[in-house]
């Protein structure tokens, strides 16, 4: 049984996540974070990127600290990379198994958090299907505890946004003038929202959101993007193409959404469709992928694909974020 809880108000998260001196206390959203902080986080993450086959980067910056992963929704990449990131920085790590936790006996999310806080957990990494949960927790924890949003409803996935920015910077060497096309279920995508916020702050040329009309976003959620329903028109000249899966877990009814074959024919990204993009265009995907639906399998494994690099960057970005909130904690 899950207790009835209301998570009010997702406003003012940008202020909530910074200390008075501007340093990072919580990471809840990329919205409202300034350019210099985003660039600093990308630079920090770059220090933790090591070539495949070499020993992973490590530091002792979180020795004595405890990080708890609380994933109230499934995850492979985000959860594993936060786990590895915290361990590679020397932290003690608790992966709470939500399915066998006292949440199943009706304990509220705040009582769960207060319990972990009493055990001297310093950083809580939270994924939840309800909008507002990370900010709600952030408003209630002690001054010396940090909350990191690991994926919140269709609202926000800030560390995914950062790893996408890092991957684009590594592959393209710049943001200015880039045409970025995000393709698929934009309406239900927290990945698209965080990517759009970060790309807007760093200043790209153009953001195009391509989807069938039932999966198109509310334009107010993406004020600086063009919303397009024709894939070839949207891909024309694009430097970066990001494919998204259909978020079936957030869709009440699949009415009006094309079936698999029709979807791939009209919105699946393939080597052939990519011919309309820039000659050196890259293809990205946050994962998990549905090969043959939103992306052709051969394209996902091709030299144009940055998907494995995104995963590798996920660990580096999470190390950078953990280190930064921990350093800010130590100055208090
Ligand atoms: N990209 C992403 O959030 O993947 P997971 O759901 O596997 O964490």
Boltz pocket constraint, residues with backbone or C-beta under 6 A from the ligand:
constraints:
  - pocket:
      binder: B
      contacts: [[A, 74], [A, 75], [A, 76], [A, 77], [A, 78], [A, 79], [A, 150], [A, 151], [A, 160], [A, 286], [A, 287], [A, 288]]
      max_distance: 6.0
